Amino acid sequence: INQPRRPRSQTRSQIRLDDGTGVDLDAADPRAVEATGPNGDIDLHFDTGLAANRSAMYYFSGTENEAKAGCSKTVANDTPAPGGATAVSAGGQFCIRTSDGRIGWISCNDAEYNSSRTGYIVLNYRLFDQE
């Protein structure tokens, strides 16, 4: 998936991922696309759980306002969350490193998990410039 790249400025938005979809957060206009996993440019993938490319998802417990400084430090110093899909409930937060190396923050706004593979997750996210 070679989508135009997003300008390197702070980005703030929301995305919904249904089962079997993923998103390239670095794209100029990030949209959910069918994907088999968090591979290549796909930064986040939802398939009965949320997974990040290269397991680059880190636990974060600060506020959204603290995320720019907090996530840069967390990604630099901490160990990523265990690999594989993670069940994230509303309010759950993580720091991420995108496929282009940008640091970001995600927070679960809403999620539904079920065995019929019709679940979804809605994520608020912010990407930050490197300073």
KAQUI-V981089 format. One record per backbone hydrogen bond with DSSP energy under -1.0 kcal/mol. NH is the residue of the N-H (numbers start at 1). CO is the residue of the C=O. Records with the same first field share a line. If there is no record, write none. Layout:
# KAQUI-V981089
NH = CO  CO
This chain:
# KAQUI-V981089
6 = 26
9 = 7
11 = 127
13 = 125
15 = 123
17 = 121
19 = 119
20 = 46
21 = 18  46
22 = 33
23 = 44
27 = 24
28 = 4
33 = 22
35 = 20
39 = 37
42 = 39
43 = 23
44 = 23
45 = 51
46 = 21
47 = 49
50 = 86
51 = 45
53 = 43
55 = 52
56 = 53
57 = 55
58 = 95
60 = 93
67 = 64
70 = 66
71 = 67
72 = 68
73 = 69
74 = 70
75 = 71
76 = 72
77 = 73
78 = 74
81 = 57
86 = 50
91 = 108
92 = 89
94 = 106
95 = 58
96 = 104
97 = 56
98 = 102
101 = 98
104 = 96
105 = 126
106 = 94
107 = 124
108 = 92
109 = 122
110 = 122
112 = 120
120 = 112
121 = 17
122 = 110
123 = 15
124 = 107
125 = 13
126 = 105
127 = 11
128 = 103
